[in-house]
Amino acid sequence: MAKHLKKHADGSAHGYTNDANPFNDTNVSERFVWGKKIEKQLREGADVREMTSKAERVRQEDRLVRLQHAPLMPGSLSFACQVLGISSVPAEPACCPVRGR
């Protein structure tokens, strides 16, 4: 964390400053927020608690758990091999040619 703060102490964002960047964006070092998107979601009745950083962190953790279990989800090659009783999962489906051959 200290390294990051030291590196970005000059107010630059990924090596760009508000004055010198290829995007001509005077706010490039500021955090971007989709204000109109949030306003629209609130008008449509979205729950404010679902828009917090904590809620986003929980959603990311849920996605990570789903990805960790993805190989055994129906429709995947691993799942098909398990159902068919094939002990080893092929590295690549036979219908897909290997690049460079």
N, C-alpha and C positions, 0 to 999 in steps of 0.2 A: 504494500500500500504506500509506504513512504517513497519507494522508487517511482511509482506512478505519479505521486504528488510532485516530486522533484522534477520529473520529466515534463510535466504539464504546468509547472508553476508560472510560466510566462503567458498563460492564457490561451495557448494554442490547442487546436483540436486536430489530432492525427497529423501534426506537422504543419497545419495551416493556422493562420491568424485571421482575425476579422478583416484586417486590411489587405492581406496578401493570400488569396486563394483563387483557384481556377474557376470557382463558381460565382464570383462576384457577390458573395453572400456576406453581408456585414454582421450577421448573427451566427456564423458558422460554429463558434465555440459554445453557443448556448444549447441547452437540451431542447430537442424538438418535441412538441406536443400536438397531437391532432385535435385541436380545439373544436373544430366544426364537427368532427366525427363524434366526440364526446357529447357535444350539445345535442346532436341528432339522437344518440342513444338514450340520453336522458328524456328527451321529448317523447320517445317511443316507450318509455316506462322502464328502462334498464335500472337495475339495482346499483346504487352508488358503491355499495360494498364490493361489487364484482369488478370495479374499475380501479381498485387499489393495487399498489405494488405487491402487497401480501397475497392478494387473490391471484395475481399473475404468477407469483412464485409457486403457489399451490398448483396452478394449472400446468406449469412447466414440470413440476415433480410428477404429476399424474401422467403427462406425456412420456416422461422418461420411463416410468414403470411400464406403461403400455409398450414402449419400444423394446424394453428388456424382455418382454414376454411375446413379442411379435413373431419369433420363429415358430411358435406353436399355435399361432392363430389359424383358423380355417382359411384356406385359400393360399397358404404359403407352401413352399416346396417341402419344408421340414415336416409340416403337418401332414401333407399328402404321403410322404415316405413313412411316417409313423403309422398312418391308417392302413397303408398297403403292406406294412410289415417289413419294409426295406430297412436294413440296419444302418447302412451308410448313406448319407445324403450326398448326391453328386454336387460338385462344386459349381457346375453350370448346366442348365438344361440342354439336352441334346439338340433342340431346335435352334439354339442360338450359336452361330458360328463364333469361334474364337478370333479375336481381332488379330490381324497381321498374317493370317494363314491364307 
